């Protein structure tokens, strides 16, 4: 397999079902690792003396991100006694999408100035709060302003009405080193390289949605968060339309966990790296060190299970001479093949077998799978519709990864028929209570791209000048769990700084009542898509006859806010 990374939402395309190929970064960024005990000043001096420029501070885990000044940089810096390793950074971003082109911006409830839609939006659209038993938790707390959640993502639109006063602008920052790259390479080069998102804020929409699901205002209008009383810190590490370097993501994560005001980290990001590739192993261990740092600082990390619909096993593994427990590795059998888009003539781009899930599968990270609202009744004109279990709620979503590495499940939304759009057709939508509803950045790609904003996908609309829409993905389930974690910390301050105890409380109180009927990708079903596009490879459609087990679908269970907060 090849190393890959993408936003863990079916919305960097609104339905990313497989993976995106990682490429060598166009900026030549190198990660330099140092012996433990080397001071940040000594690290910088070693890089500068060798002709490099530091563009990313990873010194909390004995590393720096560097742009070499010449071809002789590697040889020179290796002569420094404090340097233990260097490797090329990776540029990562999403490519493939399960989506139906066409349509246009969706129509929301109303865009008429002065129309007060109020609480009915919540009752109609935010079904996920009900499934997580949020109302009983709110009788004790809606969140404490002393609790802050770091959103490691595409940035956040802090001026959105759902996030005004929620995003603490003293927390976080922009970790995309545009100024340094512009100074080194010039504006034209970085523009041609695809880096056009250098401003603060969110020009994708993903981070804004995540922040609103965690802590969107309880203001009687549109959406609200699970813990509307807590604060958000925005750590922008991904550029709209491009993705980001591993060093950008890790630098944002380290900055969040270095800040004593941050209590919880949310990472709605999905990656797969190859354990047989030395550079991928280096990348994985960089993330592993960053997670260890966070846990040592008392900060839990919640991350997406991923949207490839593959089995992720919990294994022990030796990487780079280190033996790690609790690694999330994609199955080496047929359940390691991601959902295949009809029309593909090879499995090569979908073969994730043996890959390591990053960051969700890093030891110590709480990995979250996604559930659907319900299996909707599809018309008889949809051959691959569900015939049994129609109406069943809280099913493993048709896109969600599963397996023994899953720790917890939460609502992530899914299309109305709980099958991919290419199998369900025009009625297989997210809008109206099937996907997960939240705030979006009106100038972000999710709302400005004709396909992503269409009625088949986010159905992005504006009301009173701000954007909203429906999304699906483990990007959506992860902030649901992070929001419940923030509620628990608000009610139980004795758990602040104790990530193991916090996660154990969520695990012990999880809802074990759901019964799952969703199966894996079906290797034997080569039926065409609804429009006749062939599926020559198999793995395009879900197996509706062989359900994934409870533990591999939900981990400990569906997160339960009421039970976790308690009295």
C-alpha positions in Angstrom: 0.0 0.0 0.0 1.0 3.7 -0.3 0.9 6.2 2.5 -2.2 8.3 2.4 -4.1 11.0 4.3 -7.4 12.8 4.1 -9.9 14.6 6.2 -12.0 12.0 7.9 -15.3 13.3 6.5 -17.3 12.4 3.5 -16.9 16.0 2.8 -13.4 17.0 1.8 -15.5 15.7 -0.9 -18.5 14.9 1.3 -18.0 11.3 0.7 -14.4 10.3 0.5 -14.5 6.5 0.5 -10.9 5.5 -0.1 -7.7 7.3 0.2 -5.5 9.9 -1.3 -2.0 9.4 -2.4 0.7 11.1 -0.4 3.3 12.8 -2.6 6.8 14.2 -2.0 6.2 17.7 -0.7 7.1 20.4 -3.2 8.8 22.5 -0.6 11.5 20.0 0.2 10.7 20.1 3.9 12.8 17.8 6.0 12.1 16.7 9.6 15.3 16.6 11.7 15.3 14.7 15.0 17.6 15.3 17.8 18.9 13.4 20.9 16.7 13.8 23.9 17.9 16.6 26.1 19.0 18.9 23.2 17.6 22.3 23.9 15.5 24.2 21.3 18.3 26.7 20.9 20.8 24.0 20.2 18.5 22.4 17.7 18.1 25.7 15.8 21.8 26.4 15.9 22.6 23.0 14.4 20.1 23.6 11.5 21.3 27.1 10.9 24.9 26.1 10.9 24.1 23.6 8.2 22.4 26.1 6.0 18.8 25.2 6.8 15.7 27.3 7.7 13.4 26.2 10.5 9.8 26.5 9.5 8.1 24.2 12.1 8.7 23.8 15.9 8.5 20.2 17.0 11.0 20.7 19.8 8.7 19.3 22.4 9.4 15.9 20.9 13.0 16.7 19.9 12.5 17.6 16.3 12.3 20.5 13.9 10.8 21.0 10.4 13.4 22.5 8.1 13.8 23.7 4.6 17.4 22.8 3.5 19.3 25.7 2.0 21.4 23.5 -0.4 21.9 19.9 -1.5 24.7 19.6 1.0 22.4 20.2 4.0 21.7 16.6 4.8 25.4 15.6 4.9 26.2 18.7 7.0 23.5 18.3 9.6 24.3 14.6 10.0 27.7 15.6 11.3 26.1 17.3 14.3 26.4 15.0 17.4 22.9 16.0 18.6 21.2 14.9 15.3 19.8 11.4 15.4 17.7 11.2 12.2 16.3 13.1 9.3 13.6 12.3 6.8 11.5 13.9 4.1 8.1 15.4 5.2 5.0 14.3 3.3 2.3 16.4 1.6 -1.0 14.8 2.2 -4.5 15.5 0.9 -7.8 13.9 -0.2 -8.5 13.0 -3.9 -11.3 10.5 -4.5 -15.0 11.2 -3.8 -18.3 9.3 -3.6 -20.5 12.0 -5.0 -23.1 12.6 -7.7 -22.3 15.7 -9.8 -25.0 18.2 -10.6 -27.6 20.0 -8.6 -26.7 23.3 -7.0 -26.8 24.9 -3.6 -29.4 23.3 -1.4 -32.4 25.0 0.0 -32.4 25.5 3.7 -35.4 26.2 6.0 -35.4 29.9 5.3 -33.1 32.7 4.3 -35.5 35.5 5.0 -34.1 38.3 7.2 -35.9 38.5 10.5 -37.4 35.1 10.3 -37.0 33.4 13.7 -36.8 29.6 13.1 -35.7 29.0 16.7 -35.5 25.6 18.3 -37.5 23.5 15.8 -34.2 23.2 13.8 -32.7 21.2 16.6 -35.7 18.9 16.9 -35.8 18.3 13.2 -32.1 18.0 12.3 -30.0 17.2 15.4 -31.0 13.7 16.0 -27.5 12.8 17.1 -28.0 14.6 20.5 -31.0 12.4 21.2 -29.0 9.2 20.4 -26.2 10.3 22.7 -28.6 11.1 25.5 -27.4 14.7 25.8 -30.6 16.2 27.4 -30.1 14.5 30.8 -26.5 15.6 30.8 -27.6 19.2 30.2 -29.7 19.1 33.4 -26.3 19.1 35.2 -24.1 21.1 32.8 -24.0 22.5 29.3 -20.3 22.9 29.7 -17.9 25.1 31.7 -16.0 28.0 30.2 -12.9 26.7 32.1 -12.8 23.7 29.7 -11.3 24.1 26.2 -11.2 21.7 23.3 -8.5 22.0 20.6 -9.8 21.5 17.0 -6.8 20.4 14.9 -8.2 21.0 11.4 -8.7 23.4 8.5 -9.3 26.4 10.8 -12.5 27.8 12.2 -14.8 30.6 11.2 -14.8 32.4 14.5 -17.3 35.0 13.2 -20.1 32.5 12.5 -23.1 33.2 14.7 -22.8 29.7 16.2 -19.2 30.3 17.3 -19.1 34.0 18.3 -17.7 34.0 21.8 -17.1 30.3 21.6 -13.8 30.4 19.8 -11.1 31.7 22.2 -8.8 33.7 19.9 -6.1 33.5 22.5 -5.8 29.8 21.9 -4.4 28.1 18.9 -3.2 29.7 15.7 -2.2 29.0 12.1 0.5 26.4 11.7 0.8 26.6 8.0 4.1 28.4 7.6 3.1 30.4 4.5 5.2 33.5 5.4 8.4 31.3 5.7 7.6 29.4 2.5 6.8 32.7 0.6 10.1 34.2 1.8 12.1 31.1 0.7 10.3 30.3 -2.6 8.2 33.3 -3.6 4.5 33.7 -3.9 4.3 32.3 -7.4 5.9 29.0 -6.5 3.8 28.3 -3.5 0.7 29.3 -5.5 1.6 26.9 -8.3 2.2 24.2 -5.6 -1.4 24.5 -4.6 -0.9 26.4 -1.3 -3.4 29.2 -1.6 -5.0 29.1 1.8 -2.7 31.1 4.0 -5.1 33.3 5.9 -6.5 32.6 9.3 -10.1 31.3 9.3 -11.6 28.4 7.5 -11.8 28.2 3.7 -12.8 24.5 3.5 -15.6 24.5 6.1 -14.6 21.3 7.8 -13.1 22.8 10.9 -16.0 25.1 11.4 -18.4 22.2 11.3 -16.3 20.3 13.8 -16.1 23.2 16.2 -19.9 23.8 16.0 -20.6 20.2 16.8 -18.5 20.4 19.9 -19.5 23.8 21.3 -21.9 25.6 18.9 -24.0 28.2 20.8 -27.2 27.2 22.4 -28.9 30.3 21.1 -32.3 29.1 20.0 -31.3 29.3 16.3 -30.1 26.7 13.9 -27.6 24.2 15.3 -26.0 23.8 18.7 -23.0 21.9 20.0 -22.9 19.0 22.5 -21.1 21.2 25.1 -22.2 24.8 24.2 -20.7 26.1 27.4 -17.1 25.2 26.7 -14.4 27.0 24.7 -12.8 26.1 21.3 -9.2 26.6 20.4 -8.6 26.6 16.6 -5.3 25.0 15.4 -5.2 25.4 11.6 -3.0 22.7 10.1 -4.7 21.9 6.8 -5.0 24.2 3.8 -8.2 24.2 1.7 -7.9 22.2 -1.5 -4.4 21.0 -0.6 -4.1 19.3 2.7 -1.0 19.7 4.8 2.4 18.4 5.7 2.8 16.0 8.6 4.9 18.5 10.4 2.1 21.1 10.2 -0.3 18.7 11.8 2.1 17.6 14.5 3.2 21.2 15.3 -0.4 22.1 15.9 -1.0 19.1 18.1 2.1 19.8 20.2 1.1 23.5 20.5 -2.3 22.5 21.8 -1.0 20.0 24.3 1.7 22.5 25.5 -1.0 25.0 26.4 -2.3 24.3 30.0 -5.6 25.8 29.0 -6.4 23.0 26.6 -8.2 20.0 28.1 -9.3 17.8 25.1 -8.0 17.4 21.5 -10.1 16.6 18.5 -8.5 15.3 15.3 -11.0 14.6 12.5 -8.2 13.5 10.2 -7.7 10.1 8.5 -4.4 8.6 7.2 -3.0 5.2 6.2 0.8 4.7 6.2 2.8 1.7 5.1 4.8 -0.1 7.9 7.2 -1.5 5.3 8.2 2.0 4.1 10.9 3.6 6.3 9.7 7.2 5.7 6.1 6.2 6.6 7.4 4.6 9.8 9.3 7.8 10.7 6.0 9.7 10.1 4.1 7.3 12.3 6.6 7.5 15.2 6.5 11.3 15.0 2.8 11.2 15.6 3.2 8.6 18.3 5.7 10.8 20.2 3.3 13.7 19.9 0.4 11.7 21.3 2.6 10.4 24.2 3.5 14.0 24.9 -0.2 15.0 25.0 -1.0 12.2 27.4 1.9 13.1 29.6 0.5 16.6 29.8 -2.9 15.2 30.8 -4.7 15.8 27.5 -6.7 13.1 25.8 -6.7 12.8 22.0 -9.9 11.7 20.2 -9.5 10.9 16.5 -11.5 9.5 13.6 -11.6 5.8 12.7 -11.7 6.6 9.0 -14.1 6.3 6.1 -12.7 3.5 4.0 -15.0 0.8 5.5 -12.1 -1.5 6.3 -11.4 -3.6 9.4 -8.8 -2.0 11.7 -7.2 -4.5 14.1 -5.6 -3.8 17.4 -2.1 -5.2 17.3 1.4 -5.0 18.8 4.1 -4.1 16.4 7.8 -3.2 16.4 8.5 0.0 14.3 11.8 1.6 14.1 13.1 -0.6 16.9 10.3 0.3 19.2 7.6 -2.1 20.3 4.2 -0.5 20.4 1.0 -1.8 21.9 -2.5 -0.9 20.6 -1.5 0.0 17.1 -4.4 0.2 14.6 -3.5 -1.8 11.5 -5.8 -2.4 8.6 -6.7 -6.1 8.1 -4.4 -8.0 5.7 -7.4 -10.0 4.4 -10.2 -9.0 2.0 -11.6 -6.6 4.7 -8.6 -4.4 4.1 -9.9 -3.3 0.7 -11.6 0.1 0.8 -14.9 0.8 -0.8 -14.3 0.8 -4.6 -15.9 3.4 -6.8 -17.7 1.7 -9.7 -15.9 2.1 -13.0 -12.5 1.3 -11.5 -10.6 -1.5 -13.3 -8.1 -2.2 -10.5 -8.0 -2.5 -6.7 -4.6 -0.9 -6.5 -5.9 2.5 -5.3 -8.1 0.9 -2.7 -5.8 -1.7 -1.2 -5.1 -0.5 2.3 -4.2 -4.0 3.6 -1.6 -3.8 6.4 -1.7 -0.1 6.6 -1.4 1.8 9.9 -4.2 4.2 10.7 -3.0 7.7 11.6 -3.7 9.4 14.0 -6.7 7.3 15.1 -4.7 4.1 15.3 -1.7 5.5 17.3 -1.4 4.0 20.7 -3.1 6.1 23.3 -5.6 7.7 20.9 -9.3 7.1 21.4 -10.6 5.9 18.0 -14.2 6.7 17.1 -16.4 4.9 14.6 -19.6 6.5 13.1 -23.2 5.5 13.2 -26.2 6.4 11.0 -29.5 7.8 12.0 -31.5 4.9 10.5 -31.8 2.7 7.4 -34.3 4.6 5.2 -36.7 2.9 2.9 -35.5 3.1 -0.7 -37.9 2.8 -3.6 -38.1 -0.4 -5.6 -36.2 1.2 -8.4 -33.0 0.9 -6.2 -31.9 -2.7 -6.7 -29.3 -2.7 -4.0 -31.6 -1.2 -1.3 -31.9 -2.8 2.1 -34.9 -5.2 2.1 -34.5 -6.3 5.8 -33.9 -4.1 8.8 -35.4 -1.0 7.2 -35.8 1.6 10.0 -33.1 0.1 12.2 -31.3 2.9 14.0 -27.7 3.5 15.1 -26.2 1.2 12.5 -22.5 1.2 11.7 -22.4 3.8 8.9 -21.8 2.3 5.4 -18.5 4.1 5.1 -17.1 3.8 8.7 -14.0 1.8 9.5 -14.6 -0.9 12.2 -12.6 -3.6 14.0 -11.0 -4.4 17.3 -9.1 -1.1 17.4 -12.4 0.9 17.7 -12.8 2.4 21.2 -16.2 4.1 21.0 -18.9 4.9 18.5 -21.0 8.1 18.0 -23.4 9.5 15.4 -21.6 10.5 12.2 -24.6 10.6 9.9 -25.1 8.7 6.7 -27.1 8.8 3.4 -30.8 8.1 3.7 -30.6 4.6 2.4 -27.4 3.6 4.2 -25.7 2.8 0.9 -23.3 4.9 -1.2 -24.8 7.5 -3.5 -23.9 5.6 -6.6 -26.1 2.8 -5.4 -28.9 4.9 -3.9 -29.4 7.6 -6.5 -31.2 10.9 -6.1 -33.1 10.1 -2.9 -30.0 8.9 -1.1 -29.4 12.3 0.5 -27.9 13.7 3.7 -30.2 16.7 4.1 -33.2 16.7 6.4 -31.9 14.6 9.2 -29.9 11.8 7.6 -26.5 13.5 7.7 -25.2 15.3 10.7 -26.2 19.0 10.8 -23.9 21.9 11.7 -22.4 25.2 10.9 -20.3 25.7 7.8 -18.0 28.5 6.5 -20.0 30.2 3.7 -16.8 30.9 1.7 -15.4 27.4 2.2 -15.2 24.8 -0.5 -18.0 22.7 1.1 -20.3 25.6 0.3 -18.8 27.0 -2.9 -17.9 23.9 -4.8 -20.9 23.0 -7.0 -20.7 19.3 -6.2 -19.9 19.5 -2.5 -22.7 22.1 -1.9 -25.3 20.3 -4.0 -28.6 18.8 -2.8 -26.9 15.4 -3.1 -24.2 16.3 -0.6 -24.0 19.1 2.0 -27.1 21.0 0.7 -25.3 24.0 2.0 -27.6 27.0 2.6 -27.4 30.4 4.4 -29.6 31.8 7.0 -29.1 35.2 8.5 -25.8 35.5 6.6 -24.2 32.3 7.9 -23.9 28.8 6.3 -25.2 25.5 7.5 -25.4 22.0 6.1 -25.3 18.2 6.5 -22.2 16.1 6.4 -21.3 12.5 7.1 -18.1 10.9 8.3 -16.1 9.8 11.2 -15.0 13.5 11.2 -18.5 14.0 12.6 -18.6 11.2 15.1 -15.3 12.3 16.7 -16.4 15.8 17.8 -19.5 14.2 19.3 -17.3 12.1 21.6 -15.0 15.1 22.2 -18.1 17.2 23.1 -19.3 14.5 25.6 -15.8 14.4 27.1 -15.9 18.2 27.6 -19.3 17.8 29.4 -17.8 15.2 31.7 -14.8 17.4 32.5 -17.2 20.3 33.2 -19.1 18.2 35.7 -16.2 16.3 37.1 -13.2 18.6 37.5 -11.3 15.8 39.3 -10.9 14.2 35.9 -9.2 17.2 34.3 -5.6 16.2 33.5 -6.4 12.5 33.8 -7.0 11.2 30.3 -7.1 7.6 31.2 -9.7 8.0 33.8 -11.8 10.2 31.5 -11.8 7.7 28.7 -12.5 4.9 31.1 -15.6 6.7 32.3 -16.8 7.2 28.7 -16.2 3.5 28.0 -17.8 2.3 31.2 -21.0 4.3 30.6 -21.3 3.7 26.8 -24.7 2.4 25.5 -24.5 -1.2 24.6 -28.1 -1.6 23.3 -27.6 -1.0 19.5 -27.8 -4.1 17.3 -25.7 -3.8 14.1 -26.8 -5.2 10.7 -24.2 -3.4 8.5 -21.7 -5.7 6.9 -18.2 -5.2 5.3 -17.6 -4.4 1.7 -18.7 -7.3 -0.4 -16.0 -8.8 -2.6 -18.4 -11.1 -4.4 -21.0 -8.5 -5.5 -20.1 -7.2 -8.9 -23.5 -5.7 -9.7 -23.3 -2.4 -11.5 -24.1 0.9 -9.8 -27.6 2.4 -10.2 -26.6 4.2 -13.4 -25.2 1.1 -14.9 -21.5 1.8 -14.2 -19.8 -1.6 -13.9 -18.2 -2.9 -10.7 -15.6 -5.2 -12.2 -13.6 -5.6 -9.1 -16.1 -6.3 -6.4 -16.0 -4.3 -3.1 -18.3 -1.5 -4.4 -21.3 -2.5 -2.4 -21.9 -3.3 1.3 -22.7 -6.9 2.4 -26.1 -6.8 4.0 -26.1 -10.4 5.0 -23.1 -10.7 7.3 -23.1 -8.0 9.9 -20.0 -6.7 11.7 -20.0 -7.7 15.4 -21.0 -5.3 18.1 -17.5 -4.8 19.5 -16.0 -4.2 16.1 -18.7 -1.8 15.1 -19.1 0.2 18.4 -16.1 -0.7 20.5 -17.3 -0.3 24.1 -20.6 1.1 22.8 -22.4 4.3 21.7 -21.2 7.3 23.8 -23.8 8.2 26.4 -23.6 11.8 27.7 -26.3 11.4 30.3 -24.7 8.3 31.8 -21.1 9.7 31.6 -22.0 13.0 33.2 -24.2 11.3 35.8 -25.6 13.2 38.8 
